[in-house]
Amino acid sequence: MSSTDDPFSLRDMSYEEFTSSQIPLYHGPTVNIKIGDSAYKVSKILLCKHSPYFRAMFEGRFMEAEQQSVELQEIDGVVTNRAFQLLLQWMYLGHVIPADEVATSWITLLVEFARLADFLKINEVDIAIARFIKDSIAVNSPWEFLRPPHANIHHIIPEHIQAASRLPRRHVVRRLFASASFDAYMHSVDFKFANEVRDIQDFAADLLDEVKVALRSVRNGGAMCVFRDPFDGREREFRP
């Protein structure tokens, strides 16, 4: 059985392979989306169902509704072909297949995906993206025992913080980076994102929100004071 006929193989396809080999197999009215040098034929019904942005464009009185075609201007870190391919995979399959990339690069792509979804007014994918980022942090963390405070941010880089801070306040992906940074912020002598705390007001505010969450959970653990880590909900020691 070929990979196009086998649903199990379909689930294991990369987002690039899925975009090139599977999307043409779907029937129904389609619209043309162009991003840079790449063009996609996408189910109009599916696209308009998930995105108010495209629904207004293709079902309204805009020129795109007549032409059933649009060219999206590339925006670095937001409107990119690889993020749009992830969006298509999610719309057609209902989930995203993790890419075979190092954790840091995969997180970069997921943040792009989150920003594209926000740009297109697609809200229902946010929690799934946050879960993928969280899983990337947890699964790839090299520390199981004697866990250092920077374990949650080992695969996070300043560019992730900067990009996520451009998402709306209280966005689940934006908040995730603040909660992941909390333990290191409280317990590291040389906090990895000290410059970002000083320079990115939104990140500093998000981190303060997570500090408040943790402080509300503080309890006396006998010889120690413990708190519930806002990132994973586990109880940890406060270490001066």
C-alpha positions as CSV (number, residue, x, y, z in Angstrom):
1,M,0.0,0.0,0.0
2,S,1.4,3.4,-0.9
3,S,1.9,6.2,1.6
4,T,-1.0,8.1,0.0
5,D,-3.4,5.2,0.7
6,D,-2.1,4.2,4.1
7,P,-3.5,6.5,6.9
8,F,-0.7,5.5,9.2
9,S,1.9,6.6,6.7
10,L,-0.1,9.8,6.2
11,R,0.2,10.6,9.8
12,D,4.0,10.2,9.6
13,M,4.6,12.5,6.7
14,S,6.6,15.6,7.1
15,Y,4.8,18.9,6.6
16,E,6.8,19.5,3.3
17,E,5.8,16.1,1.9
18,F,2.2,16.4,3.0
19,T,1.9,19.8,1.3
20,S,3.3,18.6,-2.0
21,S,1.6,15.2,-2.3
22,Q,-1.6,15.2,-0.3
23,I,-3.3,18.6,-0.7
24,P,-4.0,18.1,-4.5
25,L,-6.0,14.9,-3.6
26,Y,-8.7,16.8,-1.7
27,H,-11.8,17.8,-3.8
28,G,-14.2,20.7,-3.7
29,P,-14.0,24.4,-4.4
30,T,-10.4,25.7,-4.0
31,V,-8.7,29.0,-3.7
32,N,-5.2,29.9,-4.7
33,I,-2.8,31.2,-2.0
34,K,0.6,32.5,-3.1
35,I,3.4,33.2,-0.6
36,G,6.7,34.3,-2.2
37,D,7.6,31.8,-4.9
38,S,5.2,29.1,-3.6
39,A,1.6,28.6,-4.5
40,Y,-1.1,26.4,-2.9
41,K,-4.5,25.2,-3.9
42,V,-6.5,25.0,-0.7
43,S,-10.1,24.0,0.1
44,K,-12.1,27.2,0.3
45,I,-14.6,25.7,2.7
46,L,-11.8,24.5,5.1
47,L,-9.9,27.7,4.9
48,C,-13.0,29.9,5.5
49,K,-14.2,27.6,8.3
50,H,-11.0,28.1,10.4
51,S,-10.0,31.7,9.5
52,P,-12.2,34.8,9.7
53,Y,-9.4,36.6,7.8
54,F,-9.9,34.3,4.8
55,R,-13.6,34.1,5.2
56,A,-13.9,37.9,4.9
57,M,-11.6,37.9,2.0
58,F,-13.1,35.1,-0.1
59,E,-16.8,35.4,0.9
60,G,-16.9,39.2,1.1
61,R,-16.9,41.9,-1.6
62,F,-13.2,42.1,-2.0
63,M,-11.4,41.5,-5.3
64,E,-10.1,38.2,-3.9
65,A,-13.6,36.9,-3.7
66,E,-14.0,37.4,-7.5
67,Q,-10.6,36.0,-8.4
68,Q,-10.6,33.3,-5.7
69,S,-6.9,34.0,-5.3
70,V,-4.6,36.0,-3.0
71,E,-0.9,36.7,-2.7
72,L,0.2,37.0,0.9
73,Q,3.2,39.3,1.5
74,E,5.9,37.4,3.3
75,I,6.6,38.7,6.8
76,D,9.6,37.4,8.5
77,G,8.7,35.2,11.5
78,V,5.0,35.5,10.7
79,V,3.8,34.8,7.1
80,T,6.3,32.2,5.9
81,N,5.9,29.2,3.7
82,R,6.9,26.7,6.3
83,A,4.4,28.1,8.9
84,F,1.7,28.1,6.3
85,Q,2.5,24.5,5.5
86,L,2.1,23.6,9.2
87,L,-1.3,25.4,9.1
88,L,-2.4,23.4,6.2
89,Q,-1.4,20.2,7.8
90,W,-3.3,21.1,11.0
91,M,-6.4,22.1,9.0
92,Y,-6.5,18.9,6.9
93,L,-5.4,16.4,9.5
94,G,-6.5,18.1,12.7
95,H,-3.0,17.8,14.2
96,V,0.6,18.6,13.4
97,I,3.3,16.0,13.0
98,P,6.5,17.0,14.8
99,A,9.3,17.8,12.4
100,D,12.6,16.0,12.5
101,E,14.5,19.0,13.7
102,V,16.5,19.9,16.7
103,A,14.3,21.2,19.5
104,T,15.4,24.9,19.2
105,S,14.6,25.0,15.5
106,W,11.3,23.2,16.0
107,I,10.3,25.7,18.7
108,T,11.2,28.6,16.3
109,L,8.9,27.1,13.7
110,L,6.1,26.6,16.2
111,V,6.3,30.3,17.3
112,E,6.1,31.3,13.6
113,F,3.0,29.1,13.4
114,A,1.5,30.7,16.4
115,R,2.1,34.2,15.0
116,L,0.7,33.2,11.6
117,A,-2.4,31.8,13.3
118,D,-2.9,35.0,15.2
119,F,-2.4,37.0,12.0
120,L,-5.1,35.0,10.3
121,K,-7.4,35.2,13.4
122,I,-7.3,31.4,14.0
123,N,-7.6,30.8,17.7
124,E,-8.4,27.1,18.1
125,V,-4.8,26.0,17.3
126,D,-3.1,28.0,20.1
127,I,-3.4,25.3,22.8
128,A,-2.1,22.6,20.4
129,I,1.0,24.8,19.5
130,A,1.7,25.5,23.2
131,R,1.5,21.7,23.9
132,F,4.0,21.0,21.2
133,I,6.4,23.6,22.5
134,K,6.0,22.3,26.0
135,D,6.6,18.7,24.9
136,S,9.7,19.8,23.0
137,I,11.1,21.4,26.2
138,A,10.2,18.4,28.4
139,V,11.1,15.5,26.1
140,N,14.4,16.9,25.1
141,S,15.5,18.1,28.5
142,P,18.8,16.3,29.3
143,W,18.2,16.5,33.1
144,E,16.0,13.9,34.9
145,F,17.7,14.0,38.3
146,L,19.4,16.8,40.1
147,R,17.3,19.1,37.9
148,P,19.0,22.6,37.6
149,P,16.7,25.7,37.5
150,H,17.5,26.4,33.8
151,A,16.3,23.0,32.6
152,N,13.0,24.4,31.2
153,I,14.9,27.0,29.1
154,H,17.7,24.9,27.8
155,H,16.2,24.9,24.2
156,I,14.8,28.4,24.4
157,I,16.7,31.2,22.8
158,P,16.3,35.0,23.0
159,E,14.7,35.1,19.6
160,H,11.8,32.9,20.9
161,I,11.2,35.4,23.7
162,Q,11.2,38.3,21.3
163,A,8.9,36.7,18.8
164,A,6.4,35.4,21.4
165,S,6.2,38.8,23.1
166,R,4.7,40.1,19.9
167,L,1.7,37.8,20.4
168,P,-1.4,39.3,22.2
169,R,-1.3,39.6,26.0
170,R,-2.5,36.4,27.7
171,H,-1.9,34.4,24.6
172,V,-1.1,30.8,25.7
173,V,2.1,30.5,23.7
174,R,3.4,33.9,24.9
175,R,2.6,32.9,28.5
176,L,4.3,29.6,28.1
177,F,7.8,31.2,27.6
178,A,7.3,33.2,30.8
179,S,6.3,30.2,32.9
180,A,9.2,28.2,31.5
181,S,11.6,30.9,32.5
182,F,10.2,31.3,36.0
183,D,12.4,28.7,37.8
184,A,15.6,30.0,36.2
185,Y,14.6,33.6,36.9
186,M,14.2,32.9,40.6
187,H,17.1,30.6,41.1
188,S,19.9,31.3,38.6
189,V,22.8,33.5,39.5
190,D,23.2,34.5,35.8
191,F,19.7,34.4,34.3
192,K,19.8,33.5,30.6
193,F,17.2,36.1,29.6
194,A,18.2,39.0,31.9
195,N,18.6,41.3,28.9
196,E,15.1,40.4,27.7
197,V,13.6,41.2,31.1
198,R,15.2,44.6,30.9
199,D,14.5,45.3,27.2
200,I,11.2,43.6,26.5
201,Q,8.4,45.2,28.7
202,D,5.8,42.6,27.7
203,F,8.1,39.7,28.7
204,A,8.9,41.3,32.0
205,A,5.2,41.8,32.7
206,D,4.4,38.1,31.8
207,L,7.2,36.9,34.0
208,L,5.9,39.0,36.9
209,D,2.5,37.4,36.4
210,E,4.1,33.9,36.7
211,V,5.9,35.0,39.9
212,K,2.5,36.0,41.3
213,V,1.0,32.6,40.4
214,A,3.9,30.8,42.1
215,L,3.8,32.9,45.2
216,R,0.1,32.1,45.7
217,S,1.0,28.4,45.8
218,V,3.8,28.7,48.4
219,R,3.5,26.4,51.4
220,N,5.6,25.4,54.3
221,G,7.3,22.1,53.6
222,G,8.8,21.6,57.0
223,A,12.5,22.3,56.6
224,M,11.9,24.0,53.3
225,C,9.5,26.3,51.5
226,V,7.9,24.9,48.4
227,F,6.0,26.3,45.5
228,R,4.1,25.0,42.5
229,D,6.0,25.6,39.3
230,P,3.7,27.5,36.9
231,F,5.3,25.6,33.9
232,D,4.5,22.0,34.8
233,G,2.5,22.2,38.1
234,R,5.1,20.3,40.1
235,E,6.1,21.3,43.6
236,R,9.7,22.6,43.9
237,E,11.8,24.1,46.6
238,F,12.5,27.8,47.0
239,R,16.3,28.1,47.1
240,P,17.6,31.4,48.1
